[in-house]
Amino acid sequence: MIDELEAMLRPPVLEMAPYPPKSIVLANGQTMVVRQASIDEVDAMLRIIQPVTWLNRDFYDIVSARLFAELLGWKKYRVRNEYCLVGTVNGELAGIVNGRMFDEQHGVSYHTLALKRGVRVGAHLFAAKMEHHIEYLKQDEVWIVAESPIGHRRWMIEYPLQTKFEVQHELGGAPSWVLTRDTYFKAKPRLVTGTRPVPPELLATSYPIREPDLQTMLVQIEDTLEARI
């Protein structure tokens, strides 16, 4: 039971349809399970994210710090209508995406954090997030901003998205870009992948969430940076 004051501090909530798990075969042949995370798993995710908040490469610091705060706000019931999807490979956390319902028609995309590099984990998870908003939450459009050049290429250019100058994204920064239902379904054959249902034995490997080898991720980032020079 919560007391009267705490009840006043918690936001009202909308009923949200669940995201059905799916599996995606990555470019390296490994299988990633994409599923919805629960509030009970927030602490495990925070322990994994916290060290990355100091990584001053490819904007991992700001993305990780903001994601950390958003997940903590979700756990403490201070964010309205938030959800989180995770991707795991052999039980290890490969990436996280989150967002929320602004209202029944409009969604807000928060962040995409890839902890496994080089196999488009972030792109696949962002696509799953858009799938959740459009196909399962049945929303008309999703408001999006990017905080890194990689994000801009992956989201704004690949889909492609339209600017919506009259909407200031709640993350601040640039004006919102928008994914409409029409844009989503045009991009879906190219960008949204995965197989359902997930076999029970494969889905079971995604519980509990296990910490990835962050040192391997640092090496992957260095390799990516060298490739750009």
N, C-alpha and C positions, 0 to 999 in steps of 0.2 A: 504494500500500500504506500502511496505517496501522500505527503501532507498537503494542506491547502495552498501554501505559498509555492511549493514546487509545482503544483498543478497549474498555477497562474503563469509560471515562467516557461512552461512547455508550449510549443506552437500547436495549433490545430493541424490535423492530418487529413489527407485525402486517401481513399482506398486505392491501393496500387496493385496492379496485376503482377504476379511473379514472373521472373524471367526463366524460361525452361533451359536447362543445361544443354550444351552441345559440345562436340569435339571437333578439333581442327588439326589436320596434319600440316605441320610446319615444313618450311623449305628444307630443313635438315633431316626430315623423316620422322621426327619426334611428334607425339600427339599431345596437344594442349587441350585440357578440359576448361571450358568457360562456364562459370556458374555464378549465381547470385550469392554474395556473402551475407552473413548475419551479423547483428550487433555483437553477439558473443565472440566473434572472431576479430573484433577491432583491436584488442590489445595485442594479439599476435602480429597483426599488420603494422601497428605502430612501432613495435620493437624492430621490425625489419626496415621500416621507412626511416626511422630516426637517424641512423648513421649517414644516410644518403643526403640528408638536409645540408650537410657540409660539403657536398661534392660540387665544386664550382666548375662544372663542365657541362656543356649542352643544356644549361639551365636546369639541371637536376636539383640544384639547391632550392630555387623558388618553387618549382613544381612540387617537390617532396614536402617542403615546409607547409605549403598551402594545403596539400592533400592531407598531411598529418592533422592540421587544424580542422579540416572539414570532417574527417573521420571521428575525431574527438568530439566535435560538435554533434555529430550523429549519435554517438554513444551517450552523450549527456543530454540528449533531446533538446538541442538548441538550434537545429537546422530543420526546416520544414520540408517534409516529403523527399528525403534523401534516400538514395540507394547506392549500392556498390556492387560491381562485378569483378571477379578475379579470374585470372588464367593461371593454371598450374600445369607443370610438366613433371611427371614422375613424383607428384606431390609437392614439388618445390614451387614457390610463388614466382611466376614469370612476369606478371604485370597486374596492374589495378586500374580500373576506370570508375569514375563516379559522376553523379549528377543529381538532379532533383526535378520534380514537377513544380513549375511556377504556378500553374493552374491546370485545369483539365485539358486545355488546348495547347499549352506552351511548355516546352521543356527547357532546362538550363543544363548545358554540358559544363562540368567542372574540370576534372583533370584526367590525364592519361599518363601513367608511369610504367615504362617498360624496364624490367630488371633483367631480361634476357634479350641481348641485342643481336641484330643481324639476320633475323628470320621473320621480321615484320610482326612481332608480338603486339607492339603498340597499334599498328594499323588494324590488325584483326580485332583487338579489343575495342578500339574506337568504333569500328563497324558494328560490333555487337552492341555497343551502347546506343548507337543510332537505331539499330534494329529494335532494341527494347523500347525506345521512345515512340517510334512510329508504328511498329507492328503489335506490340503487347500493351503499352500504355495508351495506344490509339491517339497520339497527339498530332496536331496539325503541323507544328514546326518546332525546331530545336535551335536555341541561341547558343552561339559558339564563339570563343576567342582562342587565339594561340599565344603562347608565351615563349615559343622558340621557333627558329627558322624551320626545324624539322617538322614541327606541328603545322606550321603554315603550309608547307609543301604537301604534307599528308592529308590535311583536312580541306583547306581552302581551295587548293589547286586540283587535287585528285577527284573531288566529287562532281563538279566544282560548286562552291558555295556562292551565295549572293550577299552583298553587304546590306545591313539594315541600320542605317544611320540614326533612325528615330528611336532605336532601342540601345541604351547603354547597358552593356553586360555587367552583372553584379560583381564580377571579379575586377572591374575597372579596366584601365588600359584602353585599347582600341574599341571602336564601336563594334557591335555584334555582327557576326556573320550568321546566316540562317540556312538551315537545312529544311526544306519543305518536303511534304510527302511526295510531290512529283519528282523533285531532285533525287530523293532517296531511292525511289523505285527505278529510276533511270540508271542510277549507279549500282544498284544491288547486284545485278549479274556479274559485274566486274570486281566488286569489293567485299561483298558479304558472303562468307563461306561458312561451312560447318555441317555436321551431321547430327541428327536427332533420331531416336533417343540415344542417350549415352548408356552403354552397357553398365549394369550395376557395379561390376567389379572394377571398371575403369573409373566410374564416378567416385567410388570409395577411395581411390588413391588421392583424391583432392582433399580429403579430410584426415587429420587436421592439416592446416596450412603449415608448410615447413619453410624455413629460411633458405634462400638460395646462396650459392657461393658468390658473395659480392666482389671478391677479388677477381673472379672470372669476368664479372661485368665490367670492372675497371679496365681489364685488358682489352675487352671488346670495344670499349669506348676509345681507348688509345688507338686501336687498329682503325676504327672509323675515322678518327681525326687525321691520322697519317694518310688515309686514302683520299682525304679532301685537299691535302696540301700539294 
